[in-house]
């Protein structure tokens, strides 16, 4: 039975253009490698977070203000590099 050749182009996914804050920082002389940490000297783990649309919009706005990705914003908050103010903490009490 002869094999058929696929004709036509493969379907390409339409991707949105990345914002400047989402683009990876180019580090001269250092190549990205799978399984090797790029920053903070430890590998990152995938985590899923469920947010309301309002919270997601707020997270997006904060990440735009700091010109970093959502992931990096959460990383910096978790590491204590960016700190939440005391006024923010009062809202949760």
C-alpha positions as CSV (number, residue, x, y, z in Angstrom):
1,X,0.0,0.0,0.0
2,X,1.6,3.3,-1.1
3,X,2.0,6.0,1.4
4,X,0.3,9.3,0.7
5,X,2.0,12.5,0.8
6,X,0.4,15.2,2.9
7,X,-0.4,18.2,0.8
8,X,-0.9,21.8,1.9
9,X,0.6,23.6,4.8
10,X,0.4,22.6,8.4
11,X,-2.0,24.6,10.4
12,X,-0.2,27.3,12.3
13,X,-1.5,28.6,15.6
14,X,-2.1,32.3,15.6
15,X,-0.1,33.8,18.5
16,X,-0.5,37.2,19.9
17,X,2.4,39.5,19.9
18,X,4.3,39.5,23.2
19,X,4.4,42.7,25.3
20,X,7.9,44.0,26.2
21,X,7.4,42.9,29.8
22,X,6.8,39.3,28.5
23,X,9.9,39.0,26.4
24,X,12.8,37.0,27.7
25,X,15.8,39.0,28.7
26,X,18.8,38.3,26.4
27,X,21.9,37.5,28.5
28,X,25.0,38.0,26.4
29,X,27.2,34.9,26.4
30,X,24.7,32.8,28.4
31,X,22.6,30.2,26.6
32,X,19.3,28.9,28.0
33,X,19.4,25.2,28.8
34,X,16.7,22.9,29.9
35,X,17.1,21.8,33.4
36,X,19.5,24.6,34.3
37,X,18.4,27.6,36.4
38,X,18.6,31.0,34.7
39,X,18.1,33.2,37.7
40,X,17.8,32.7,41.4
41,X,20.1,29.6,41.2
42,X,17.2,27.1,41.4
43,X,14.8,25.5,38.9
44,X,11.3,26.7,38.8
45,X,8.3,24.4,39.2
46,X,5.0,24.8,37.4
47,X,2.2,26.0,39.6
48,X,-1.4,26.6,38.7
49,X,-3.3,29.5,40.3
50,X,-7.1,30.1,40.0
51,X,-8.0,33.8,39.9
52,X,-11.2,35.8,39.3
53,X,-11.1,37.9,36.2
54,X,-10.8,41.0,38.4
55,X,-7.8,39.6,40.2
56,X,-6.2,38.5,36.9
57,X,-6.7,42.0,35.5
58,X,-5.1,43.5,38.6
59,X,-2.2,41.1,38.4
60,X,-1.7,42.1,34.7
61,X,-1.8,45.8,35.6
62,X,0.8,45.4,38.3
63,X,3.0,43.4,36.0
64,X,2.7,46.1,33.3
65,X,3.7,48.8,35.9
66,X,6.8,46.9,36.9
67,X,7.5,45.8,33.3
68,X,7.8,42.1,34.3
69,X,5.8,39.0,33.6
70,X,3.1,37.7,35.8
71,X,5.3,34.8,36.8
72,X,8.2,37.1,37.7
73,X,5.8,39.4,39.7
74,X,4.7,36.4,41.8
75,X,8.3,35.1,42.1
76,X,9.4,38.5,43.5
77,X,6.5,38.7,45.9
78,X,7.1,35.1,47.1
79,X,10.8,35.9,47.6
80,X,10.1,39.1,49.5
81,X,11.8,41.3,46.8
82,X,8.5,43.1,46.3
83,X,6.6,43.6,49.6
84,X,3.0,44.2,50.2
85,X,2.2,47.3,52.3
86,X,0.7,47.1,55.7
87,X,-2.4,48.9,54.4
88,X,-3.0,46.0,52.1
89,X,-2.7,43.5,54.9
90,X,-5.3,45.4,56.9
91,X,-7.9,44.7,54.2
92,X,-7.6,40.9,54.9
93,X,-8.0,41.1,58.7
